Amino acid sequence: MTRQSQFSRRGVLQALAAATGTGTLGWSGDLLALGDRKVGVARLDLPDLPDPRPGALTDLLREVSHNSSISAEVRPALVDPGSEALFEHPFVVLSGDRGFEPLGDQALANLRLYVREGGLLFVDDATGLERSAFDDSVRRELSRLLPGTPLRRIGRDHAIYRSFFLMRGVAGRMVVQPYLEGLWLGDITPVLYSRNDLLGAVWRSSSGGYALEVVPGGERQRLQARRMAINLVLFAVTGNYKRDVVHVKTLLKRMRRQGGYGE
């Protein structure tokens, strides 16, 4: 009998950390069966792109722990996309408020393998502008990441709208674009892109209150943004894919032997 498994985003972490097999994630009411492991997230560290919302990922993970049965790591990692440490995290975030230089070949190849084998990349434009240098840079890099795979609008039937809370639309600190965009690989979306500064809506100041005003909808809009942010994390850890088990470290070694990273 052919060995099959649910190769999930969580499985990316386990495949590289343990170099064997994958785990299974499942619902039991509103409880996720994650054993004694904690769910975490990493921010992509680019040399010319400072974090526009320092501490917002920590605030998001606290929201997840408070509002669901998931135990979340409250200290997000900072990861260089050019390093193999990328593959230790099933969920990574790229956020910014300015343009950035093109990714190097190693970083681009790592990210390509990452999204193809179950990782989730969430991109958050923090500018609140209809046209921004960050958006230009993101679209440039995503076109290099998966050539020939354009960003597409995410429909309301997508799992991101029901992974925990039932959502009717998107929200953030602002509503620059009333929908999410994504890159599709078959029937999966390993890249999700928000133009609405989602992290800005959950970001708290040192005093404990919210750091930024939410416009135009005020606190009602913030509530929807908080729910969307929680849905995002839940989607990252429950979006299982039916795929053959892949030994990711073996793939990395094979690509090195071939002298490059294919598209």
C-alpha positions as a printed Julia matrix, in Angstrom:
263×3 Matrix{Float64}:
   0.0    0.0     0.0
   1.35   3.41   -0.96
   2.21   5.54    2.0
   0.17   8.75    1.95
  -0.12  11.54    4.47
  -1.65  14.92    5.03
   1.32  17.18    4.29
   0.31  20.31    6.17
   2.03  23.6     6.82
   2.64  22.2    10.27
   4.28  19.28    8.5
   6.91  21.59    7.0
   8.18  22.29   10.49
   8.2   18.63   11.45
   9.7   17.41    8.19
  12.71  19.66    8.62
  13.08  19.47   12.37
  12.71  15.7    12.58
  13.56  14.84    8.94
  10.83  12.26    8.93
   7.08  12.01    8.33
   4.37  14.58    8.96
   1.8   15.28   11.63
  -1.93  15.37   11.47
  -3.99  18.32   12.6
  -7.69  18.03   13.27
 -10.66  19.79   14.75
 -12.55  18.63   17.82
 -15.21  21.27   18.29
 -13.15  24.42   18.59
 -10.08  22.58   19.85
  -7.06  21.85   17.68
  -5.19  18.62   18.32
  -1.61  19.9    18.37
  -0.21  17.78   21.15
   2.1   19.65   23.5
   3.66  21.8    20.79
   3.01  25.51   20.53
   2.01  27.34   17.38
   4.39  30.08   16.33
   5.06  32.5    13.52
   8.17  34.09   12.06
   8.75  37.44   10.41
  10.92  37.54    7.3
  14.02  39.61    7.99
  15.07  41.71    4.99
  18.04  44.06    5.46
  16.32  47.13    4.0
  12.84  46.54    5.42
  12.39  47.42    9.12
   9.38  46.13   11.0
   6.65  48.8    10.69
   4.66  47.31   13.57
   7.21  46.02   16.11
   5.48  43.75   18.58
   2.31  43.32   16.51
   2.95  39.63   15.85
   3.3   39.08   19.59
  -0.01  40.88   20.08
  -1.61  38.7    17.41
  -0.42  35.46   19.02
  -1.78  36.61   22.36
  -5.12  37.21   20.64
  -5.01  33.66   19.3
  -4.24  32.17   22.71
  -6.95  34.25   24.39
  -9.7   33.58   21.85
  -9.07  29.95   20.91
  -7.84  26.72   22.44
  -4.48  27.04   20.73
  -1.34  27.56   22.75
   0.77  30.07   20.84
   4.4   31.09   21.16
   4.28  34.76   22.1
   7.8   35.56   20.91
   7.78  35.43   17.11
  11.02  34.48   15.42
  12.95  36.64   12.98
  14.17  34.57   10.05
  16.45  35.21    7.08
  14.68  33.8     3.99
  18.06  32.76    2.63
  18.7   30.39    5.54
  17.37  26.9     6.17
  15.87  28.24    9.41
  12.97  29.35    7.21
  11.78  25.75    7.08
  11.4   25.53   10.85
   8.3   27.72   10.67
   5.01  26.7     9.02
   3.83  30.32    8.89
   5.91  33.39    7.97
   4.98  37.04    7.58
   6.37  39.79    5.37
   5.18  43.24    6.44
   6.41  46.65    5.39
   5.75  50.3     4.71
   8.39  50.96    2.05
   9.97  49.41   -1.02
  12.75  46.85   -0.75
  15.51  45.44   -2.93
  15.04  42.23   -4.95
  15.57  39.02   -3.01
  18.78  37.12   -3.6
  18.76  33.83   -5.49
  19.07  31.73   -2.33
  16.25  33.53   -0.54
  13.99  33.29   -3.57
  14.73  29.59   -4.03
  14.1   28.84   -0.37
  10.78  30.68   -0.43
   9.77  28.9    -3.63
  10.4   25.51   -2.05
   8.74  26.66    1.16
   5.43  27.63   -0.45
   5.42  24.62   -2.76
   5.83  22.18    0.1
   3.23  23.47    2.53
   4.43  26.72    4.11
   2.19  29.78    4.3
   3.51  33.26    3.5
   1.32  36.18    4.57
   2.17  39.62    3.2
   0.81  42.76    4.9
   1.08  46.24    3.36
   1.24  48.65    6.3
   1.15  51.87    4.27
  -2.62  52.32    3.99
  -2.08  53.68    0.46
  -3.73  52.61   -2.76
  -0.34  52.72   -4.46
   2.83  52.13   -2.46
   6.48  51.31   -3.02
   5.99  48.28   -0.79
   3.18  47.02   -3.02
   5.35  47.5    -6.11
   8.17  45.51   -4.49
   5.81  42.74   -3.33
   4.31  42.27   -6.78
   7.76  42.22   -8.34
   9.01  39.54   -5.96
   5.88  37.39   -6.13
   6.15  37.37   -9.93
   9.69  36.03   -9.49
   8.64  33.57   -6.79
   6.15  31.7    -8.96
   6.56  32.9   -12.56
   3.39  32.69  -14.58
   1.23  32.54  -11.45
  -0.49  35.92  -11.07
  -1.96  37.28   -7.88
  -5.69  36.63   -7.85
  -8.55  37.89   -5.75
  -9.53  35.53   -2.92
 -13.25  34.71   -3.09
 -15.57  34.68   -0.1
 -15.81  30.88   -0.27
 -12.14  30.54    0.71
 -11.26  28.75    3.97
  -9.63  31.9     5.37
 -13.13  33.28    5.92
 -14.25  30.37    8.08
 -11.15  28.8     9.64
 -12.36  29.97   13.08
 -14.74  32.92   12.87
 -17.29  33.08   10.07
 -16.32  36.22    8.16
 -18.25  38.13    5.51
 -15.37  40.3     4.38
 -11.89  41.58    5.13
 -10.71  44.34    7.42
  -7.55  45.92    8.77
  -6.42  49.23   10.19
  -7.78  50.62    6.92
  -9.74  49.15    4.05
  -7.6   49.99    1.03
  -8.79  46.89   -0.79
 -12.01  45.06    0.22
 -10.55  41.64   -0.49
  -7.41  39.57   -0.08
  -5.2   38.46   -2.94
  -3.26  35.24   -3.21
  -1.06  32.99   -5.29
  -2.61  29.65   -6.13
  -0.91  26.31   -6.63
  -3.69  24.06   -7.86
  -6.42  24.35   -5.24
  -4.22  25.76   -2.46
  -3.13  29.3    -1.65
   0.31  29.28    0.01
   0.64  33.07   -0.35
  -1.96  35.53    0.98
  -1.65  39.3     0.56
  -3.5   42.06    2.45
  -3.32  45.74    1.48
  -5.17  46.77    4.65
  -2.49  46.84    7.38
  -4.01  43.92    9.25
  -1.27  43.88   11.88
  -1.77  47.6    12.49
  -5.26  46.85   13.79
  -4.03  44.44   16.49
  -0.84  46.33   17.4
  -0.77  47.55   21.01
   1.24  50.32   22.62
   3.46  49.87   25.67
   0.55  51.04   27.84
  -1.56  48.1    26.66
  -4.07  50.02   24.55
  -4.25  49.81   20.79
  -1.5   51.83   19.16
  -3.32  53.01   16.04
  -6.74  54.33   15.16
  -8.81  52.18   12.83
 -10.57  53.99    9.99
 -13.19  54.45    8.76
 -15.12  51.91   10.88
 -13.58  52.43   14.3
 -13.77  49.7    16.92
 -16.31  47.63   15.01
 -13.82  47.45   12.15
 -11.03  46.6    14.59
 -13.07  43.7    15.92
 -13.45  42.33   12.4
  -9.72  42.8    11.79
  -8.88  40.94   14.99
 -11.1   38.07   13.9
  -9.51  38.01   10.46
  -6.04  37.91   12.04
  -7.04  34.97   14.23
  -8.52  33.22   11.2
  -5.21  33.69    9.44
  -3.26  31.86   12.14
  -5.86  29.1    12.34
  -5.78  28.73    8.56
  -1.99  28.45    8.71
  -2.08  25.51   11.11
  -5.18  23.68    9.87
  -4.9   24.04    6.11
  -3.89  20.45    5.42
  -3.03  19.43    1.89
  -3.35  15.94    0.39
   0.18  15.4    -0.81
   2.85  12.74   -0.79
   5.27  13.04    2.11
   8.32  14.98    0.95
  11.71  14.83    2.61
  12.52  18.53    2.32
  16.14  18.31    3.4
  16.71  15.76    0.65
  15.26  18.21   -1.84
  17.63  20.91   -0.64
  20.64  18.62   -1.0
  19.54  17.55   -4.47
  19.2   21.15   -5.61
  22.69  21.92   -4.32
  24.1   18.96   -6.28
  22.41  20.3    -9.39
  24.13  23.61   -8.81
  21.03  25.76   -8.61
  17.42  26.18   -7.67
  14.83  25.63  -10.35
  11.63  27.54  -10.83
